Amino acid sequence: MKHIFGKILNKNELRGEFSICKDLNKQFDKNKLGLKGFAKYDNLLPLVQFAREQEKRYGEPLYSKETGYLQNKLEGVGQELRTIRKEGDRSEDDEATKLSKELKNEDDISDTLLRIYDYLLKNWDLVYSLPVTYSVLSELTDIRGNWKSNSRDKRAYYKILRFVEEQKNMDFIRK
């Protein structure tokens, strides 16, 4: 069976060394490659919620990671939000800047990663179609590298992939 972007997912992967975090990273990375300034797919909210939950559950302390690219893209999300709102409301831009500074200044960035997921989810109705959103999500999973997920998490992840496919009858998974 195949899932998003054609990667084969079989029962052995669900039991073995399959990494949810690395797979999400690939999916978020490819989703930013849509056309005309939009993300490829716009219904990945369940995957983002799942990634946030994995980070909350399994995110261990994370020290001294290179976060410059993530900081830049996060500030880009804040700027996009300000542009979308067209009201001159800088609160979301300021929140993105605050989170970016935390990434730069904190020794352990694991709590900041979780707050970035929260920031994106809070603004999901405005950022779900922006390629920069998926750049941030891809970088979050890349920086984390891996979670200590078990087979139950892997099965839940697979079910979410199926749900996303069925939501828009997309070619994410084929039997």
Disulfide bonds with the S-S distance in Angstrom:
none
